[in-house]
Amino acid sequence: TYDLLHLADHGRFAPWRRLPVDHNLITVGRVHAPVIRLLGVKHVLSHDRPRAPPGQRKDLRWRVRRLRDPLPRAFVVFHTAHAPRAADRERLLRSFDPGRIALVERTGDHLGDGATPHRPARVTRRSRCSGAATIQLPPRDANGLLVFTEGWHPGWQATVDGRPVPVTRVNHGLLGVAVPARAKTVTLRFHPA
């Protein structure tokens, strides 16, 4: 998720080979960036930097900004865009609506241009323990893609209504699981390789 926050802050993915060790603070200058909404950020703490004459110090004035319409930790979308290259994802992540569309890297994960509701179907219940999550899906009549805002890793495994299904990488680093119409439960478990 650091790459996604770096994109929101600087307008590009993190240049991993050139980052100094202490460059892990994100200032999130673009608080209304789609990535911030995608990650479910509800509040941003910021401060202004008042100018002070040399040798004097002024206290910072802190503000808490409430962001509108953050997405939940897990939700279902009904449309995907194929973005196989990092440059494609970087460009699309700056302007896409994460509640309507998910970016997929593999052609087989593409849902096509089916019904695209204005809002994502939201998860009704989520339970989570160490390395596992159970998600109750809302009723729907179309195939969709569950987006779970957890960092993607090949050790994640999923079942939909008890049947094993692949976990795919969506939105440049989050978990995605294809869910057929009328599926009720997704279970995710992490098994490190």
C-alpha positions as CSV (number, residue, x, y, z in Angstrom):
1,T,0.0,0.0,0.0
2,Y,3.0,2.3,0.3
3,D,3.2,2.5,-3.5
4,L,-0.5,3.6,-3.6
5,L,0.0,6.3,-0.9
6,H,3.1,7.5,-2.7
7,L,1.1,7.8,-5.9
8,A,-1.6,9.9,-4.0
9,D,1.1,12.1,-2.5
10,H,3.5,12.6,-5.4
11,G,1.5,11.6,-8.5
12,R,3.7,8.6,-9.3
13,F,4.7,5.2,-7.8
14,A,7.6,5.1,-5.3
15,P,11.0,4.9,-6.9
16,W,12.0,2.0,-4.7
17,R,15.7,1.9,-5.7
18,R,16.2,5.6,-5.0
19,L,14.3,6.0,-1.7
20,P,16.5,6.9,1.3
21,V,15.9,4.7,4.3
22,D,14.1,7.5,6.3
23,H,11.8,8.4,3.4
24,N,8.7,6.6,4.6
25,L,6.5,9.5,5.7
26,I,3.7,10.3,3.4
27,T,2.3,13.8,3.5
28,V,-0.8,13.0,1.3
29,G,-1.0,16.4,-0.3
30,R,-3.8,15.3,-2.6
31,V,-6.3,14.2,0.0
32,H,-9.1,13.7,-2.5
33,A,-7.1,11.4,-4.7
34,P,-9.0,8.2,-5.7
35,V,-6.3,6.1,-3.9
36,I,-7.1,7.7,-0.6
37,R,-10.8,6.8,-1.0
38,L,-9.9,3.3,-2.1
39,L,-7.9,2.7,1.0
40,G,-10.8,3.8,3.2
41,V,-9.1,6.8,4.7
42,K,-11.7,8.7,6.8
43,H,-9.6,11.5,8.4
44,V,-6.4,13.2,7.5
45,L,-4.4,15.0,10.2
46,S,-2.5,18.0,8.8
47,H,-0.9,21.2,9.9
48,D,0.1,24.5,8.5
49,R,3.7,25.8,8.7
50,P,3.4,29.3,10.0
51,R,6.3,31.5,9.0
52,A,8.4,32.8,11.9
53,P,11.2,35.4,11.9
54,P,14.7,33.8,12.1
55,G,15.4,32.6,15.6
56,Q,11.8,32.5,16.6
57,R,9.5,29.5,16.7
58,K,5.8,29.4,16.1
59,D,3.6,26.5,17.1
60,L,2.0,24.4,14.4
61,R,-1.8,24.6,14.0
62,W,-3.2,21.2,13.5
63,R,-6.3,20.3,11.6
64,V,-8.3,17.2,11.2
65,R,-10.0,16.9,7.8
66,R,-12.9,14.5,7.4
67,L,-12.9,13.0,4.0
68,R,-16.2,12.3,2.2
69,D,-17.3,8.9,1.0
70,P,-14.4,6.6,1.9
71,L,-14.8,3.0,0.7
72,P,-15.2,0.2,3.2
73,R,-12.5,-2.4,3.9
74,A,-14.1,-4.8,1.4
75,F,-16.6,-4.1,-1.4
76,V,-17.8,-5.6,-4.7
77,V,-17.4,-3.9,-8.1
78,F,-18.9,-4.9,-11.4
79,H,-16.5,-3.5,-13.9
80,T,-12.7,-3.9,-14.4
81,A,-10.1,-2.3,-16.6
82,H,-7.1,-4.3,-17.9
83,A,-3.9,-2.5,-16.9
84,P,-1.0,-5.0,-17.3
85,R,1.9,-2.5,-17.1
86,A,2.8,-0.4,-14.0
87,A,2.7,2.8,-16.1
88,D,-0.9,2.0,-17.1
89,R,-1.9,1.5,-13.5
90,E,-0.1,4.6,-12.4
91,R,-2.0,6.7,-15.0
92,L,-5.4,5.1,-14.3
93,L,-5.1,5.2,-10.5
94,R,-4.8,9.0,-10.6
95,S,-8.3,9.4,-12.0
96,F,-10.5,6.3,-11.7
97,D,-13.5,5.8,-9.5
98,P,-12.5,2.9,-7.2
99,G,-16.1,2.3,-6.1
100,R,-17.1,1.5,-9.7
101,I,-14.0,-0.1,-11.2
102,A,-11.0,-2.3,-10.3
103,L,-7.8,-2.4,-12.2
104,V,-6.6,-5.9,-13.0
105,E,-3.2,-7.0,-14.4
106,R,-4.2,-10.3,-16.1
107,T,-6.6,-10.6,-19.0
108,G,-8.4,-13.5,-17.4
109,D,-9.5,-11.4,-14.5
110,H,-11.3,-8.8,-16.7
111,L,-15.1,-8.6,-16.1
112,G,-15.8,-6.7,-19.2
113,D,-18.3,-3.8,-19.6
114,G,-21.3,-5.4,-17.9
115,A,-23.7,-3.6,-15.6
116,T,-21.9,-0.9,-13.6
117,P,-23.9,0.5,-10.7
118,H,-23.0,3.9,-9.5
119,R,-22.1,2.6,-6.0
120,P,-20.3,-0.6,-5.1
121,A,-22.3,-3.3,-3.3
122,R,-21.0,-3.1,0.3
123,V,-20.1,-6.0,2.5
124,T,-22.6,-6.6,5.3
125,R,-20.3,-8.3,7.8
126,R,-16.6,-9.0,8.1
127,S,-14.8,-11.0,10.8
128,R,-11.1,-11.0,11.0
129,C,-8.4,-12.8,13.0
130,S,-4.8,-13.3,12.4
131,G,-4.4,-14.0,8.6
132,A,-8.0,-14.8,7.9
133,A,-11.2,-12.9,7.0
134,T,-14.8,-14.0,6.4
135,I,-16.9,-11.6,4.3
136,Q,-20.6,-11.9,3.9
137,L,-21.6,-10.6,0.5
138,P,-24.7,-8.5,-0.2
139,P,-27.4,-9.9,-2.6
140,R,-26.7,-9.2,-6.3
141,D,-27.7,-10.5,-9.7
142,A,-24.4,-10.0,-11.5
143,N,-20.9,-11.5,-11.4
144,G,-18.5,-9.1,-9.6
145,L,-15.1,-8.7,-8.1
146,L,-14.6,-8.5,-4.3
147,V,-11.9,-5.9,-3.5
148,F,-10.4,-6.4,-0.1
149,T,-8.0,-3.6,1.0
150,E,-5.3,-5.9,2.3
151,G,-1.8,-6.0,0.7
152,W,-1.6,-8.7,-2.0
153,H,0.8,-11.6,-1.5
154,P,0.9,-15.0,-3.2
155,G,0.2,-16.7,0.1
156,W,-3.4,-15.6,0.2
157,Q,-6.0,-18.3,-0.6
158,A,-9.8,-17.8,-1.0
159,T,-13.0,-19.8,-1.1
160,V,-16.4,-18.6,-2.3
161,D,-19.2,-20.5,-0.6
162,G,-16.7,-23.2,0.3
163,R,-15.2,-23.7,-3.2
164,P,-11.5,-22.7,-3.7
165,V,-11.0,-19.8,-6.1
166,P,-7.9,-17.8,-7.1
167,V,-6.9,-14.6,-5.4
168,T,-5.8,-11.9,-7.9
169,R,-3.9,-8.7,-7.5
170,V,-6.1,-5.6,-8.2
171,N,-5.5,-1.9,-8.0
172,H,-1.8,-2.3,-8.0
173,G,-1.4,-4.3,-4.8
174,L,-4.7,-5.2,-3.2
175,L,-6.6,-8.5,-3.0
176,G,-9.3,-9.4,-5.5
177,V,-11.6,-12.4,-5.7
178,A,-14.1,-13.0,-8.5
179,V,-17.5,-13.6,-7.0
180,P,-20.4,-15.1,-9.1
181,A,-23.9,-13.8,-8.9
182,R,-25.7,-15.0,-5.8
183,A,-22.5,-16.0,-3.9
184,K,-22.9,-15.4,-0.2
185,T,-19.6,-15.8,1.6
186,V,-15.9,-15.3,0.8
187,T,-13.3,-16.7,3.2
188,L,-9.7,-15.5,2.9
189,R,-6.7,-17.2,4.6
190,F,-3.1,-16.3,4.5
191,H,-0.6,-19.2,4.3
192,P,3.0,-17.9,3.9
193,A,5.1,-19.7,1.3
